[in-house]
Amino acid sequence: MQTARSVENLQRVGFLAYMPVLLRRFGVDPLEVLAAAGLSPHALDNPEATIPYRAIGLLAVASCERTGRPHFGLDIGSEIRTSTLGILGELMRNSPTLRVALQDFALHQHRHAHGGVVYLMEDQLQAFFGYAVYQPNVPGNSMICDGAAMGAFTVFCELTGGSSTSGVEVLISRSEPLNVAHYRRSFDVKLSFNADQTAIVFPHRMLEQPIAGASARRRRILEEQIRALWFAGDNDIVTQLRRELRIALIRGHVSAITIAAQLRMNRRTLDRRLSALGLPFQKALDETRCEYAQQLLAYTRLEIAKIATIVGYTDPSVFTRAFVRWAGITPSRWRAKRAREAHACSN
């Protein structure tokens, strides 16, 4: 019987195929980095192959350490193009508008990867095109955030044809790095660290911008082809739930009824299916909140009261009690312990 944790999350190699070239450019042997990430020497040779999602973080950590470039995530993120996304990228290039193109990515990204989720959120004034890691205990989260922000920005600029970036902002859910100037040069737009999410924020009106050269006929063909793509494996109910929960927390509103509807079932059916897997809805929500909170505690300088609000608690003391149940210690002690461990690893 399938269990809640029986399937390893996978990631399509895609843009990571460029990593060996980048490493050689900075005088590093790619085989050393691959070995440090627990990957075979040829793991990144084929863009259509897959690797464990956790290996992304291990690759990022090893690459930063060996190149001496703490911003290596930006380097590899800048290699992300629609062309590195395979058929999904081609589908985006043949979308009628920017909104549809970004929705395409959010809708089909799970075919490429389980462990992180792409999303598009809108309000009346702004749109948020972002990425979040929902798999617990993935190393190198801040470096993944760097790469995700750079990749989202690169794809956004490609789809908009290099039009004006006025009103565009990049949010990165990590603390401010020592070399801020490098980040500002890389993006050349308003940049905010210590954010609750990693996303490109832009004026809502840009969503209606047409994609140059899009072909409706080609798009219909691609829509049929993409349904057969399952690089990351079956999109099981637990994976779907964790993705939806993380996005709901970023939105600031979690509703079991709404999430069940998004999964195309009613609440009772969702509860029954989760019960068969030994994962009640509330437990899945608590695990997602815990992982999100730990990422914010470890990689940002947000105040604990603010983090409590972000993960769905209006009262910081209630959040603290919940966190003690999850982690065994208070959020402040967990953050201090994590900082000591990170410092020890850097020496």
N, C-alpha and C positions, 0 to 999 in steps of 0.2 A: 504494500500500500504506500502511496506517496505520502511523504511527511512534509512538514513546513520547512525543513532545512535539507532536503535530500538532493537538491539539484545545485551544482556549482554554477555561479554566475559567470557568464562569458562575455567577451568583448571582441568584435570584429577588428582585425589588425588595422585596416584602412590607412589613415595618416601616420600611424606608428611605423609603417614601413620606411618612412624617411628618417627615423631616429638613428640608424647606423651611419648614415651619411653625415648627419649633424655631429654625431660623436667624433667621427674621424676628423671633421673640420676643426674641432677643438682639441685634437691630439689624443683622443681617448679610444682605446680598443673596444669596439662594441661587444665583443665576446665576453669581456669582463663584466659589463653592465648586464648583459643577458643572464650570465651565470649568477650574478648577485640577486637577480629577480626570479631565479629558479626556472629559467626558460632555456630551451635548447638553442644551439647556435643558429638554427634556421627558423626560429619561431616567428620572426618578423619578415621573412622573405616574401611571403604571399599576402597581399592586402586582403584577400578574400578568406584567409584563415582566421582562426579565433585563438585567443589566449584567456586565461583566467582574469576576471575583472580586477582582482586584487593585485595582479602583476603590473597593472598600470601604475599604481602607487609605488610599488617596489622599483620599477623602471625609473620613475621620476626621482625618487630619493637617490638611487645609485648614480643617475646621470648628473644631478646637481652636485653631489659629493665629488665625483671624479673629474668633472669639467671645471669645478670651482665657480660655477655660475648658478647662484641661488635662484636666478630667474630663468632657468632652463625650460620651465613650463611654458614661458612665453615663446621661446625659440621653437618648440615643437608645435605649440598651438598655432603659430603663424603659418604652419604647413597645411592647416585644415582648409580645404576648399570644397566646393560642391563636387569637384572631380574626384576627391579622395573618399567621397561618400557613396561611390558606385551608382547603382541605379537610383537609389534614394536621392542623391544629389542631382541626377539628371531629371528626376521628377520635379524637384524644386525649381530647376532652371526652366522647366516648361509649365510652370504655374502661371495663372493669369495675373495674380497680384502678389505683393510681398506678404500679405496676410496668409494667403493660401499656401505659399511656399514655406513659411515658418510653421504653419499648421501641419503641413506634410511631414516636416521633420519631427515635430512633437508627436504626431500620430503614429509614425512608423519607426521611430528611433529604437523602440524595444526589439525590433527585428535585428538590430546591430549589436545591442548591448543590454545586459541586465546587471544592475548594480548602481547605475546612475540614470537620471531621468532628465530629458529636455522638456521644456514647457513654454507656452506662450500665454501670457495673461494680459488682460486689457482693462482699462477704465475709460472714462470719457475723455481724458486728456493724454494718457500715456499708454504705451505697450511695453511689456517686459518679456524679453526673450532670454531664457536662462537655463541653468543646469545645476542639478544637485545630486550629491552622492547619497544613496539611501542604504547601501550595504554597510553593515557595521564593521568597525575596526579596519578600515582601509588605510594604509599608511600614506604619507605624503599628500594629505588632503589639501593643504595650502598650495602645493605645486599643481595639483589637479585643478584647483580653482583658477590658477593663473592660466593654464592651458585652455580651460573651458571658456574663460573670458576672452582670451585672444582669438580662439577659434570662432566663437559666436560673433565677435566683432569683424573678423575677416570675412566670414560668410555673409554677414549683414551688408558690409561694404560692397562685396561682389554682387549681391542681388540688387542692390540699389544703384549699381553702376557708378559708384564713386560720387554720388550726388552730395549735396551739402550735408555735413554732420552737425549743423547747428541744432542745438537742443538735445543732442545725443549725450548720454552719460553711461559710464561703465561702473557697475557695482561689483566689488569683489569681497567675498566673505572670508577675509583673512586680515590679520593685522598689517599695519603699514610696514613695508620692507625697508631695509637700510638704504637701498639704492632706489629711491622713489623716482629720481630723474629718468632712469631707464624705462620705467613703466610709463611715465608721462610722454616720453618720446615715442614709445611703441604704439600708444593709443591716440595721442594728440587730441583728446576730447576731455571733458570733465571726468574726473576719476575719484571714486570714493571707496576707501577701505573700511574695514570693520562693519561691513553691511550684513544684513540678515540673509542675503542671498547673493548669488553670483549671476549677474544678468546684464544685458544691454537694455538700457531704457531710452526710448525715443518717442517723438510726438505721435499721437494716435493717427493723425492724418496720413502719415507715411505708409500705413498698412494698405492703403488703396493704390499705392504706386504700382504701375504695371511692370512686369518683368520683361525686359527687352529680349526679343527673339524667341519668345515662348511659342510653342506649337501645340494647339489643342489636339490635333490628330496624334502627334507623338505622345502626348500626355495620356491619352486613352490606352495606348499600347502599354505604356509603363505602369499604369495603374493595375493592369492585369498581371504583369510580370512580378510586381513587387509583392503581391500576395503570397508568392511561393518562397519568399526569402525568410529564412529563419536561422541566421548565423548564430544567434544567442540561444537557440533552442526554444522549446515550447513556452508560450507565454502563460504559465500556470496561474491559478487564482491567487496564490500567495504573492507572487511577483507583481501581479497587477495591483493587488491591494496595497503593497508597500509603496509602489510608485504613486498611487492616488493619494495615500495618506501624506506622503512628503509634500506633494503639491498643495494639498489642502492646508497643511500647516503653514506653508509659505503664503498662501492666500489669506490666512488668518481665520479660517472657519472650517471646522471639521463636522460633518454630518454623516452619520452612518447610512441614513436613508439616501442622501445624495450620492455617496460613494457607491452604494449598491446599485443605484440607477445608472451610474457611469459604467459599472461593470455589467450592465444589461440584465439585472435581476432585482428582485425585491429584497428587503432587509431579511425576511425570514429565510429565504433561500441562501443568502450569503452566510447567515449564521449557521445554517445546517451544514453547508460545505466546509466552513472553517472548523466547525466542531469535529467533523470527520477527520480533519488533519491535526486536531489537538491544538488549534490556535484560535482562541476566542478573539473577537474583534477588539475588545478593550486591551488585550495583551499585545496585539499587533500595534495598536495605537501607542501604547506605553513604550514599546520597544523603539518605535519610530521617533517618539518624543525624546527618549533617552539618547539615541544616536545623534539627533539634531542638536540637542543641548550640549552633548559632549564635543561635537565639532565646534560649536560657537565658543565654548569654554576654552578649548585647546588652541584654536587658531585665530580668535579675535580678542579684542580687549573690551568687548561689550560688558556693561555692568550686569551682575547676576539678576537684578530685578528686571532689566530689559530682556534678558534671555528668557526669563520666566514668562513674560508676556508673549514673546515670539513663539514659544512652544505651547501656548494655550492656557497659561495660568495667570489670572488677574491678581492673585495674592502670592507674593514671593515665598511666604512661609509654607504655603501648600506645595509649591514647586519644590522647596527644599526637602520636605518630608517625602515627596514622591521620588526625588532624586536619591535620597538615602535608601529607599526601598530598591531602586534600580542598581545603584552602584556601591552601596554599603557605606558611603561617606558623604559628607555635605558637598555641594557644588564648589564652595571656596577651597575646601581641602583637596578635592579632586583636581581642581585647576592648578593648585600649588604643587601637587604631586606630579602632575603631567609636565609642568614647567621644569621641575628638577630633573625628571627623566630625559627631557629634551636637551637640557643643558649638559647632562652627563654624556649623552650620545654625541654631542658636538665637540667634546674635548678628547 
